[in-house]
Amino acid sequence: MEQNKIDRINALAKKAKGEGLTPEEEKERAELRAEYIAAFRSSLRSQLENVRIVEVDGSEHKLPRKKNK
């Protein structure tokens, strides 16, 4: 996610605490937050896919994927 979008999220959060947001700004904030969360999850998923467990005997294997309930 681009830094200018993160800066906009922060500006909207600061404004929401101070004077409040217009309905258009609330919608923009929700869209930006959703985009940020999607980017964060994608990045985390990518990192976890590259993690390897090293056993005592030296063998390596991937982390097993957790099942959703």
mmJSON file of the N, C-alpha and C atoms, coordinates in Angstrom:
{"data_MODEL":{"atom_site":{
"group_PDB":["ATOM","ATOM","ATOM","ATOM","ATOM","ATOM","ATOM","ATOM","ATOM","ATOM","ATOM","ATOM","ATOM","ATOM","ATOM","ATOM","ATOM","ATOM","ATOM","ATOM","ATOM","ATOM","ATOM","ATOM","ATOM","ATOM","ATOM","ATOM","ATOM","ATOM","ATOM","ATOM","ATOM","ATOM","ATOM","ATOM","ATOM","ATOM","ATOM","ATOM","ATOM","ATOM","ATOM","ATOM","ATOM","ATOM","ATOM","ATOM","ATOM","ATOM","ATOM","ATOM","ATOM","ATOM","ATOM","ATOM","ATOM","ATOM","ATOM","ATOM","ATOM","ATOM","ATOM","ATOM","ATOM","ATOM","ATOM","ATOM","ATOM","ATOM","ATOM","ATOM","ATOM","ATOM","ATOM","ATOM","ATOM","ATOM","ATOM","ATOM","ATOM","ATOM","ATOM","ATOM","ATOM","ATOM","ATOM","ATOM","ATOM","ATOM","ATOM","ATOM","ATOM","ATOM","ATOM","ATOM","ATOM","ATOM","ATOM","ATOM","ATOM","ATOM","ATOM","ATOM","ATOM","ATOM","ATOM","ATOM","ATOM","ATOM","ATOM","ATOM","ATOM","ATOM","ATOM","ATOM","ATOM","ATOM","ATOM","ATOM","ATOM","ATOM","ATOM","ATOM","ATOM","ATOM","ATOM","ATOM","ATOM","ATOM","ATOM","ATOM","ATOM","ATOM","ATOM","ATOM","ATOM","ATOM","ATOM","ATOM","ATOM","ATOM","ATOM","ATOM","ATOM","ATOM","ATOM","ATOM","ATOM","ATOM","ATOM","ATOM","ATOM","ATOM","ATOM","ATOM","ATOM","ATOM","ATOM","ATOM","ATOM","ATOM","ATOM","ATOM","ATOM","ATOM","ATOM","ATOM","ATOM","ATOM","ATOM","ATOM","ATOM","ATOM","ATOM","ATOM","ATOM","ATOM","ATOM","ATOM","ATOM","ATOM","ATOM","ATOM","ATOM","ATOM","ATOM","ATOM","ATOM","ATOM","ATOM","ATOM","ATOM","ATOM","ATOM","ATOM","ATOM","ATOM","ATOM","ATOM","ATOM","ATOM","ATOM","ATOM","ATOM","ATOM","ATOM"],
"id":[1,2,3,4,5,6,7,8,9,10,11,12,13,14,15,16,17,18,19,20,21,22,23,24,25,26,27,28,29,30,31,32,33,34,35,36,37,38,39,40,41,42,43,44,45,46,47,48,49,50,51,52,53,54,55,56,57,58,59,60,61,62,63,64,65,66,67,68,69,70,71,72,73,74,75,76,77,78,79,80,81,82,83,84,85,86,87,88,89,90,91,92,93,94,95,96,97,98,99,100,101,102,103,104,105,106,107,108,109,110,111,112,113,114,115,116,117,118,119,120,121,122,123,124,125,126,127,128,129,130,131,132,133,134,135,136,137,138,139,140,141,142,143,144,145,146,147,148,149,150,151,152,153,154,155,156,157,158,159,160,161,162,163,164,165,166,167,168,169,170,171,172,173,174,175,176,177,178,179,180,181,182,183,184,185,186,187,188,189,190,191,192,193,194,195,196,197,198,199,200,201,202,203,204,205,206,207],
"type_symbol":["N","C","C","N","C","C","N","C","C","N","C","C","N","C","C","N","C","C","N","C","C","N","C","C","N","C","C","N","C","C","N","C","C","N","C","C","N","C","C","N","C","C","N","C","C","N","C","C","N","C","C","N","C","C","N","C","C","N","C","C","N","C","C","N","C","C","N","C","C","N","C","C","N","C","C","N","C","C","N","C","C","N","C","C","N","C","C","N","C","C","N","C","C","N","C","C","N","C","C","N","C","C","N","C","C","N","C","C","N","C","C","N","C","C","N","C","C","N","C","C","N","C","C","N","C","C","N","C","C","N","C","C","N","C","C","N","C","C","N","C","C","N","C","C","N","C","C","N","C","C","N","C","C","N","C","C","N","C","C","N","C","C","N","C","C","N","C","C","N","C","C","N","C","C","N","C","C","N","C","C","N","C","C","N","C","C","N","C","C","N","C","C","N","C","C","N","C","C","N","C","C","N","C","C","N","C","C"],
"label_atom_id":["N","CA","C","N","CA","C","N","CA","C","N","CA","C","N","CA","C","N","CA","C","N","CA","C","N","CA","C","N","CA","C","N","CA","C","N","CA","C","N","CA","C","N","CA","C","N","CA","C","N","CA","C","N","CA","C","N","CA","C","N","CA","C","N","CA","C","N","CA","C","N","CA","C","N","CA","C","N","CA","C","N","CA","C","N","CA","C","N","CA","C","N","CA","C","N","CA","C","N","CA","C","N","CA","C","N","CA","C","N","CA","C","N","CA","C","N","CA","C","N","CA","C","N","CA","C","N","CA","C","N","CA","C","N","CA","C","N","CA","C","N","CA","C","N","CA","C","N","CA","C","N","CA","C","N","CA","C","N","CA","C","N","CA","C","N","CA","C","N","CA","C","N","CA","C","N","CA","C","N","CA","C","N","CA","C","N","CA","C","N","CA","C","N","CA","C","N","CA","C","N","CA","C","N","CA","C","N","CA","C","N","CA","C","N","CA","C","N","CA","C","N","CA","C","N","CA","C","N","CA","C","N","CA","C","N","CA","C","N","CA","C"],
"label_alt_id":[null,null,null,null,null,null,null,null,null,null,null,null,null,null,null,null,null,null,null,null,null,null,null,null,null,null,null,null,null,null,null,null,null,null,null,null,null,null,null,null,null,null,null,null,null,null,null,null,null,null,null,null,null,null,null,null,null,null,null,null,null,null,null,null,null,null,null,null,null,null,null,null,null,null,null,null,null,null,null,null,null,null,null,null,null,null,null,null,null,null,null,null,null,null,null,null,null,null,null,null,null,null,null,null,null,null,null,null,null,null,null,null,null,null,null,null,null,null,null,null,null,null,null,null,null,null,null,null,null,null,null,null,null,null,null,null,null,null,null,null,null,null,null,null,null,null,null,null,null,null,null,null,null,null,null,null,null,null,null,null,null,null,null,null,null,null,null,null,null,null,null,null,null,null,null,null,null,null,null,null,null,null,null,null,null,null,null,null,null,null,null,null,null,null,null,null,null,null,null,null,null,null,null,null,null,null,null],
"label_comp_id":["MET","MET","MET","GLU","GLU","GLU","GLN","GLN","GLN","ASN","ASN","ASN","LYS","LYS","LYS","ILE","ILE","ILE","ASP","ASP","ASP","ARG","ARG","ARG","ILE","ILE","ILE","ASN","ASN","ASN","ALA","ALA","ALA","LEU","LEU","LEU","ALA","ALA","ALA","LYS","LYS","LYS","LYS","LYS","LYS","ALA","ALA","ALA","LYS","LYS","LYS","GLY","GLY","GLY","GLU","GLU","GLU","GLY","GLY","GLY","LEU","LEU","LEU","THR","THR","THR","PRO","PRO","PRO","GLU","GLU","GLU","GLU","GLU","GLU","GLU","GLU","GLU","LYS","LYS","LYS","GLU","GLU","GLU","ARG","ARG","ARG","ALA","ALA","ALA","GLU","GLU","GLU","LEU","LEU","LEU","ARG","ARG","ARG","ALA","ALA","ALA","GLU","GLU","GLU","TYR","TYR","TYR","ILE","ILE","ILE","ALA","ALA","ALA","ALA","ALA","ALA","PHE","PHE","PHE","ARG","ARG","ARG","SER","SER","SER","SER","SER","SER","LEU","LEU","LEU","ARG","ARG","ARG","SER","SER","SER","GLN","GLN","GLN","LEU","LEU","LEU","GLU","GLU","GLU","ASN","ASN","ASN","VAL","VAL","VAL","ARG","ARG","ARG","ILE","ILE","ILE","VAL","VAL","VAL","GLU","GLU","GLU","VAL","VAL","VAL","ASP","ASP","ASP","GLY","GLY","GLY","SER","SER","SER","GLU","GLU","GLU","HIS","HIS","HIS","LYS","LYS","LYS","LEU","LEU","LEU","PRO","PRO","PRO","ARG","ARG","ARG","LYS","LYS","LYS","LYS","LYS","LYS","ASN","ASN","ASN","LYS","LYS","LYS"],
"label_asym_id":["A","A","A","A","A","A","A","A","A","A","A","A","A","A","A","A","A","A","A","A","A","A","A","A","A","A","A","A","A","A","A","A","A","A","A","A","A","A","A","A","A","A","A","A","A","A","A","A","A","A","A","A","A","A","A","A","A","A","A","A","A","A","A","A","A","A","A","A","A","A","A","A","A","A","A","A","A","A","A","A","A","A","A","A","A","A","A","A","A","A","A","A","A","A","A","A","A","A","A","A","A","A","A","A","A","A","A","A","A","A","A","A","A","A","A","A","A","A","A","A","A","A","A","A","A","A","A","A","A","A","A","A","A","A","A","A","A","A","A","A","A","A","A","A","A","A","A","A","A","A","A","A","A","A","A","A","A","A","A","A","A","A","A","A","A","A","A","A","A","A","A","A","A","A","A","A","A","A","A","A","A","A","A","A","A","A","A","A","A","A","A","A","A","A","A","A","A","A","A","A","A","A","A","A","A","A","A"],
"label_entity_id":["1","1","1","1","1","1","1","1","1","1","1","1","1","1","1","1","1","1","1","1","1","1","1","1","1","1","1","1","1","1","1","1","1","1","1","1","1","1","1","1","1","1","1","1","1","1","1","1","1","1","1","1","1","1","1","1","1","1","1","1","1","1","1","1","1","1","1","1","1","1","1","1","1","1","1","1","1","1","1","1","1","1","1","1","1","1","1","1","1","1","1","1","1","1","1","1","1","1","1","1","1","1","1","1","1","1","1","1","1","1","1","1","1","1","1","1","1","1","1","1","1","1","1","1","1","1","1","1","1","1","1","1","1","1","1","1","1","1","1","1","1","1","1","1","1","1","1","1","1","1","1","1","1","1","1","1","1","1","1","1","1","1","1","1","1","1","1","1","1","1","1","1","1","1","1","1","1","1","1","1","1","1","1","1","1","1","1","1","1","1","1","1","1","1","1","1","1","1","1","1","1","1","1","1","1","1","1"],
"label_seq_id":[1,1,1,2,2,2,3,3,3,4,4,4,5,5,5,6,6,6,7,7,7,8,8,8,9,9,9,10,10,10,11,11,11,12,12,12,13,13,13,14,14,14,15,15,15,16,16,16,17,17,17,18,18,18,19,19,19,20,20,20,21,21,21,22,22,22,23,23,23,24,24,24,25,25,25,26,26,26,27,27,27,28,28,28,29,29,29,30,30,30,31,31,31,32,32,32,33,33,33,34,34,34,35,35,35,36,36,36,37,37,37,38,38,38,39,39,39,40,40,40,41,41,41,42,42,42,43,43,43,44,44,44,45,45,45,46,46,46,47,47,47,48,48,48,49,49,49,50,50,50,51,51,51,52,52,52,53,53,53,54,54,54,55,55,55,56,56,56,57,57,57,58,58,58,59,59,59,60,60,60,61,61,61,62,62,62,63,63,63,64,64,64,65,65,65,66,66,66,67,67,67,68,68,68,69,69,69],
"pdbx_PDB_ins_code":[null,null,null,null,null,null,null,null,null,null,null,null,null,null,null,null,null,null,null,null,null,null,null,null,null,null,null,null,null,null,null,null,null,null,null,null,null,null,null,null,null,null,null,null,null,null,null,null,null,null,null,null,null,null,null,null,null,null,null,null,null,null,null,null,null,null,null,null,null,null,null,null,null,null,null,null,null,null,null,null,null,null,null,null,null,null,null,null,null,null,null,null,null,null,null,null,null,null,null,null,null,null,null,null,null,null,null,null,null,null,null,null,null,null,null,null,null,null,null,null,null,null,null,null,null,null,null,null,null,null,null,null,null,null,null,null,null,null,null,null,null,null,null,null,null,null,null,null,null,null,null,null,null,null,null,null,null,null,null,null,null,null,null,null,null,null,null,null,null,null,null,null,null,null,null,null,null,null,null,null,null,null,null,null,null,null,null,null,null,null,null,null,null,null,null,null,null,null,null,null,null,null,null,null,null,null,null],
"Cartn_x":[0.85,0.0,0.892,0.491,1.297,1.256,2.338,2.459,1.421,1.072,0.095,-1.28,-1.622,-2.898,-2.862,-1.729,-1.58,-1.657,-1.024,-1.095,-2.539,-3.295,-4.703,-5.529,-5.277,-5.964,-5.699,-4.444,-4.077,-4.717,-4.77,-5.391,-6.885,-7.54,-8.968,-9.208,-8.332,-8.479,-8.338,-7.375,-7.173,-8.378,-8.891,-10.051,-11.282,-11.438,-12.587,-12.576,-11.396,-11.285,-11.572,-11.215,-11.377,-12.758,-13.012,-14.248,-15.295,-14.912,-15.861,-15.708,-16.286,-16.162,-17.51,-17.441,-18.64,-18.936,-20.131,-20.438,-19.497,-19.083,-18.157,-16.8,-16.349,-15.064,-15.123,-16.252,-16.396,-16.322,-16.957,-16.913,-15.483,-14.784,-13.396,-12.518,-12.714,-11.934,-12.175,-13.416,-13.739,-13.075,-13.106,-12.474,-10.963,-10.355,-8.905,-8.5,-9.274,-8.979,-9.085,-10.11,-10.28,-9.094,-8.646,-7.489,-6.234,-6.051,-4.891,-4.888,-6.03,-6.128,-5.839,-6.346,-6.082,-4.596,-3.936,-2.5,-1.717,-2.128,-1.458,-1.577,-2.783,-3.006,-2.2,-2.164,-1.402,0.085,0.6,2.002,2.299,1.44,1.63,1.559,0.581,0.437,1.697,2.251,3.469,4.643,4.752,5.828,5.682,4.469,4.253,4.492,4.229,4.478,5.961,6.803,8.247,8.919,8.155,8.712,8.938,10.079,10.402,10.694,10.224,10.506,11.721,12.718,13.907,13.829,13.779,13.7,15.086,15.125,16.377,17.329,16.788,17.642,18.107,17.713,18.155,17.192,16.155,15.191,14.323,13.883,13.047,11.705,10.675,9.368,8.618,7.624,6.816,5.898,5.475,4.446,3.154,2.446,1.165,0.142,-0.73,-1.752,-2.867,-3.262,-4.302,-5.661,-6.453,-7.794,-8.734,-9.597,-10.626,-11.799,-12.414,-13.555,-14.837],
"Cartn_y":[-1.179,0.0,1.237,2.232,3.44,4.262,4.964,5.761,6.873,7.438,8.535,8.044,6.79,6.25,6.02,5.554,5.366,6.712,7.724,9.076,9.58,9.257,9.697,8.992,7.698,6.964,7.645,7.993,8.639,10.024,10.757,12.092,11.976,10.992,10.801,10.343,9.523,9.073,10.253,11.12,12.295,13.23,13.41,14.284,13.689,12.372,11.705,11.915,11.908,12.12,13.568,14.485,15.899,16.426,16.645,17.316,16.398,15.17,14.236,14.215,13.196,13.017,13.182,13.607,13.651,12.221,11.962,10.61,10.175,11.112,10.784,10.379,11.096,10.774,9.442,9.141,7.848,6.711,6.907,5.892,5.723,6.842,6.793,6.078,6.386,5.749,4.247,3.833,2.403,1.688,2.318,1.722,1.62,2.685,2.67,1.637,1.536,0.538,-0.874,-1.13,-2.459,-2.796,-1.817,-2.027,-2.289,-1.534,-1.713,-3.106,-3.533,-4.847,-5.953,-5.82,-6.822,-6.892,-5.746,-5.718,-6.329,-6.025,-6.567,-8.087,-8.597,-10.047,-10.738,-10.137,-10.712,-10.789,-9.733,-9.699,-10.749,-10.846,-11.823,-13.249,-13.506,-14.836,-15.204,-14.256,-14.486,-14.823,-14.104,-14.373,-15.758,-16.119,-17.422,-18.576,-18.371,-19.416,-19.691,-18.738,-18.913,-19.375,-19.592,-20.049,-21.553,-21.984,-23.405,-23.785,-24.96,-25.505,-26.419,-26.203,-27.054,-27.975,-29.272,-30.268,-30.502,-31.195,-31.48,-32.254,-33.164,-33.968,-33.19,-31.928,-31.082,-31.028,-31.839,-31.809,-30.556,-30.096,-28.892,-29.231,-28.53,-28.631,-27.329,-27.131,-25.908,-25.936,-24.747,-24.651,-25.232,-26.039,-26.524,-25.383,-25.4,-24.366,-24.707,-23.714,-23.92,-24.014,-24.966,-25.147,-24.114,-23.56,-22.622,-23.409,-22.876,-23.574,-23.222],
"Cartn_z":[0.0,0.0,0.0,-0.76,-0.882,0.416,0.666,1.882,1.932,0.774,0.79,1.249,0.96,1.431,2.941,3.441,4.888,5.597,5.02,5.59,5.602,4.559,4.49,5.567,5.786,6.861,8.199,8.444,9.7,9.83,8.733,8.775,9.081,8.466,8.724,10.168,10.693,12.082,13.042,12.76,13.617,13.542,12.341,12.169,12.855,12.791,13.415,14.923,15.525,16.973,17.343,16.457,16.752,16.437,15.173,14.779,14.163,13.849,13.23,11.717,11.108,9.666,8.979,7.731,6.903,6.425,5.947,5.435,4.301,3.445,2.362,2.926,3.95,4.571,5.306,5.93,6.601,5.594,4.439,3.39,2.874,2.65,2.19,3.21,4.495,5.557,5.579,5.431,5.435,4.254,3.083,1.902,2.068,2.593,2.799,3.848,4.919,5.948,5.394,4.587,3.991,3.087,2.306,1.433,2.263,3.353,4.218,4.854,5.346,5.993,4.98,3.762,2.723,2.401,2.305,2.031,3.189,4.417,5.597,5.64,5.404,5.421,4.335,3.159,2.058,2.401,2.981,3.377,4.453,5.437,6.509,5.964,5.098,4.5,3.724,2.978,2.207,3.132,4.232,5.191,5.794,6.174,6.803,5.837,4.566,3.585,3.408,3.778,3.644,4.936,5.992,7.265,7.203,7.679,7.733,9.183,9.573,10.899,10.763,11.597,11.586,12.795,12.523,13.589,14.184,15.306,16.002,15.093,14.26,13.369,12.137,12.004,10.896,9.726,9.75,8.645,8.74,7.585,7.519,6.901,7.328,6.702,6.879,5.996,6.045,7.25,7.629,8.657,8.091,8.851,8.346,8.363,7.385,7.313,8.306,9.077,10.079,9.398,9.832,9.261,9.833,8.992,9.442,10.015,11.029,11.638,10.966],
"occupancy":[1.0,1.0,1.0,1.0,1.0,1.0,1.0,1.0,1.0,1.0,1.0,1.0,1.0,1.0,1.0,1.0,1.0,1.0,1.0,1.0,1.0,1.0,1.0,1.0,1.0,1.0,1.0,1.0,1.0,1.0,1.0,1.0,1.0,1.0,1.0,1.0,1.0,1.0,1.0,1.0,1.0,1.0,1.0,1.0,1.0,1.0,1.0,1.0,1.0,1.0,1.0,1.0,1.0,1.0,1.0,1.0,1.0,1.0,1.0,1.0,1.0,1.0,1.0,1.0,1.0,1.0,1.0,1.0,1.0,1.0,1.0,1.0,1.0,1.0,1.0,1.0,1.0,1.0,1.0,1.0,1.0,1.0,1.0,1.0,1.0,1.0,1.0,1.0,1.0,1.0,1.0,1.0,1.0,1.0,1.0,1.0,1.0,1.0,1.0,1.0,1.0,1.0,1.0,1.0,1.0,1.0,1.0,1.0,1.0,1.0,1.0,1.0,1.0,1.0,1.0,1.0,1.0,1.0,1.0,1.0,1.0,1.0,1.0,1.0,1.0,1.0,1.0,1.0,1.0,1.0,1.0,1.0,1.0,1.0,1.0,1.0,1.0,1.0,1.0,1.0,1.0,1.0,1.0,1.0,1.0,1.0,1.0,1.0,1.0,1.0,1.0,1.0,1.0,1.0,1.0,1.0,1.0,1.0,1.0,1.0,1.0,1.0,1.0,1.0,1.0,1.0,1.0,1.0,1.0,1.0,1.0,1.0,1.0,1.0,1.0,1.0,1.0,1.0,1.0,1.0,1.0,1.0,1.0,1.0,1.0,1.0,1.0,1.0,1.0,1.0,1.0,1.0,1.0,1.0,1.0,1.0,1.0,1.0,1.0,1.0,1.0,1.0,1.0,1.0,1.0,1.0,1.0],
"B_iso_or_equiv":[0.0,0.0,0.0,0.0,0.0,0.0,0.0,0.0,0.0,0.0,0.0,0.0,0.0,0.0,0.0,0.0,0.0,0.0,0.0,0.0,0.0,0.0,0.0,0.0,0.0,0.0,0.0,0.0,0.0,0.0,0.0,0.0,0.0,0.0,0.0,0.0,0.0,0.0,0.0,0.0,0.0,0.0,0.0,0.0,0.0,0.0,0.0,0.0,0.0,0.0,0.0,0.0,0.0,0.0,0.0,0.0,0.0,0.0,0.0,0.0,0.0,0.0,0.0,0.0,0.0,0.0,0.0,0.0,0.0,0.0,0.0,0.0,0.0,0.0,0.0,0.0,0.0,0.0,0.0,0.0,0.0,0.0,0.0,0.0,0.0,0.0,0.0,0.0,0.0,0.0,0.0,0.0,0.0,0.0,0.0,0.0,0.0,0.0,0.0,0.0,0.0,0.0,0.0,0.0,0.0,0.0,0.0,0.0,0.0,0.0,0.0,0.0,0.0,0.0,0.0,0.0,0.0,0.0,0.0,0.0,0.0,0.0,0.0,0.0,0.0,0.0,0.0,0.0,0.0,0.0,0.0,0.0,0.0,0.0,0.0,0.0,0.0,0.0,0.0,0.0,0.0,0.0,0.0,0.0,0.0,0.0,0.0,0.0,0.0,0.0,0.0,0.0,0.0,0.0,0.0,0.0,0.0,0.0,0.0,0.0,0.0,0.0,0.0,0.0,0.0,0.0,0.0,0.0,0.0,0.0,0.0,0.0,0.0,0.0,0.0,0.0,0.0,0.0,0.0,0.0,0.0,0.0,0.0,0.0,0.0,0.0,0.0,0.0,0.0,0.0,0.0,0.0,0.0,0.0,0.0,0.0,0.0,0.0,0.0,0.0,0.0,0.0,0.0,0.0,0.0,0.0,0.0],
"pdbx_formal_charge":[null,null,null,null,null,null,null,null,null,null,null,null,null,null,null,null,null,null,null,null,null,null,null,null,null,null,null,null,null,null,null,null,null,null,null,null,null,null,null,null,null,null,null,null,null,null,null,null,null,null,null,null,null,null,null,null,null,null,null,null,null,null,null,null,null,null,null,null,null,null,null,null,null,null,null,null,null,null,null,null,null,null,null,null,null,null,null,null,null,null,null,null,null,null,null,null,null,null,null,null,null,null,null,null,null,null,null,null,null,null,null,null,null,null,null,null,null,null,null,null,null,null,null,null,null,null,null,null,null,null,null,null,null,null,null,null,null,null,null,null,null,null,null,null,null,null,null,null,null,null,null,null,null,null,null,null,null,null,null,null,null,null,null,null,null,null,null,null,null,null,null,null,null,null,null,null,null,null,null,null,null,null,null,null,null,null,null,null,null,null,null,null,null,null,null,null,null,null,null,null,null,null,null,null,null,null,null],
"auth_seq_id":[1,1,1,2,2,2,3,3,3,4,4,4,5,5,5,6,6,6,7,7,7,8,8,8,9,9,9,10,10,10,11,11,11,12,12,12,13,13,13,14,14,14,15,15,15,16,16,16,17,17,17,18,18,18,19,19,19,20,20,20,21,21,21,22,22,22,23,23,23,24,24,24,25,25,25,26,26,26,27,27,27,28,28,28,29,29,29,30,30,30,31,31,31,32,32,32,33,33,33,34,34,34,35,35,35,36,36,36,37,37,37,38,38,38,39,39,39,40,40,40,41,41,41,42,42,42,43,43,43,44,44,44,45,45,45,46,46,46,47,47,47,48,48,48,49,49,49,50,50,50,51,51,51,52,52,52,53,53,53,54,54,54,55,55,55,56,56,56,57,57,57,58,58,58,59,59,59,60,60,60,61,61,61,62,62,62,63,63,63,64,64,64,65,65,65,66,66,66,67,67,67,68,68,68,69,69,69],
"auth_comp_id":["MET","MET","MET","GLU","GLU","GLU","GLN","GLN","GLN","ASN","ASN","ASN","LYS","LYS","LYS","ILE","ILE","ILE","ASP","ASP","ASP","ARG","ARG","ARG","ILE","ILE","ILE","ASN","ASN","ASN","ALA","ALA","ALA","LEU","LEU","LEU","ALA","ALA","ALA","LYS","LYS","LYS","LYS","LYS","LYS","ALA","ALA","ALA","LYS","LYS","LYS","GLY","GLY","GLY","GLU","GLU","GLU","GLY","GLY","GLY","LEU","LEU","LEU","THR","THR","THR","PRO","PRO","PRO","GLU","GLU","GLU","GLU","GLU","GLU","GLU","GLU","GLU","LYS","LYS","LYS","GLU","GLU","GLU","ARG","ARG","ARG","ALA","ALA","ALA","GLU","GLU","GLU","LEU","LEU","LEU","ARG","ARG","ARG","ALA","ALA","ALA","GLU","GLU","GLU","TYR","TYR","TYR","ILE","ILE","ILE","ALA","ALA","ALA","ALA","ALA","ALA","PHE","PHE","PHE","ARG","ARG","ARG","SER","SER","SER","SER","SER","SER","LEU","LEU","LEU","ARG","ARG","ARG","SER","SER","SER","GLN","GLN","GLN","LEU","LEU","LEU","GLU","GLU","GLU","ASN","ASN","ASN","VAL","VAL","VAL","ARG","ARG","ARG","ILE","ILE","ILE","VAL","VAL","VAL","GLU","GLU","GLU","VAL","VAL","VAL","ASP","ASP","ASP","GLY","GLY","GLY","SER","SER","SER","GLU","GLU","GLU","HIS","HIS","HIS","LYS","LYS","LYS","LEU","LEU","LEU","PRO","PRO","PRO","ARG","ARG","ARG","LYS","LYS","LYS","LYS","LYS","LYS","ASN","ASN","ASN","LYS","LYS","LYS"],
"auth_asym_id":["A","A","A","A","A","A","A","A","A","A","A","A","A","A","A","A","A","A","A","A","A","A","A","A","A","A","A","A","A","A","A","A","A","A","A","A","A","A","A","A","A","A","A","A","A","A","A","A","A","A","A","A","A","A","A","A","A","A","A","A","A","A","A","A","A","A","A","A","A","A","A","A","A","A","A","A","A","A","A","A","A","A","A","A","A","A","A","A","A","A","A","A","A","A","A","A","A","A","A","A","A","A","A","A","A","A","A","A","A","A","A","A","A","A","A","A","A","A","A","A","A","A","A","A","A","A","A","A","A","A","A","A","A","A","A","A","A","A","A","A","A","A","A","A","A","A","A","A","A","A","A","A","A","A","A","A","A","A","A","A","A","A","A","A","A","A","A","A","A","A","A","A","A","A","A","A","A","A","A","A","A","A","A","A","A","A","A","A","A","A","A","A","A","A","A","A","A","A","A","A","A","A","A","A","A","A","A"],
"auth_atom_id":["N","CA","C","N","CA","C","N","CA","C","N","CA","C","N","CA","C","N","CA","C","N","CA","C","N","CA","C","N","CA","C","N","CA","C","N","CA","C","N","CA","C","N","CA","C","N","CA","C","N","CA","C","N","CA","C","N","CA","C","N","CA","C","N","CA","C","N","CA","C","N","CA","C","N","CA","C","N","CA","C","N","CA","C","N","CA","C","N","CA","C","N","CA","C","N","CA","C","N","CA","C","N","CA","C","N","CA","C","N","CA","C","N","CA","C","N","CA","C","N","CA","C","N","CA","C","N","CA","C","N","CA","C","N","CA","C","N","CA","C","N","CA","C","N","CA","C","N","CA","C","N","CA","C","N","CA","C","N","CA","C","N","CA","C","N","CA","C","N","CA","C","N","CA","C","N","CA","C","N","CA","C","N","CA","C","N","CA","C","N","CA","C","N","CA","C","N","CA","C","N","CA","C","N","CA","C","N","CA","C","N","CA","C","N","CA","C","N","CA","C","N","CA","C","N","CA","C","N","CA","C","N","CA","C","N","CA","C","N","CA","C"],
"pdbx_PDB_model_num":[1,1,1,1,1,1,1,1,1,1,1,1,1,1,1,1,1,1,1,1,1,1,1,1,1,1,1,1,1,1,1,1,1,1,1,1,1,1,1,1,1,1,1,1,1,1,1,1,1,1,1,1,1,1,1,1,1,1,1,1,1,1,1,1,1,1,1,1,1,1,1,1,1,1,1,1,1,1,1,1,1,1,1,1,1,1,1,1,1,1,1,1,1,1,1,1,1,1,1,1,1,1,1,1,1,1,1,1,1,1,1,1,1,1,1,1,1,1,1,1,1,1,1,1,1,1,1,1,1,1,1,1,1,1,1,1,1,1,1,1,1,1,1,1,1,1,1,1,1,1,1,1,1,1,1,1,1,1,1,1,1,1,1,1,1,1,1,1,1,1,1,1,1,1,1,1,1,1,1,1,1,1,1,1,1,1,1,1,1,1,1,1,1,1,1,1,1,1,1,1,1,1,1,1,1,1,1]
}}}
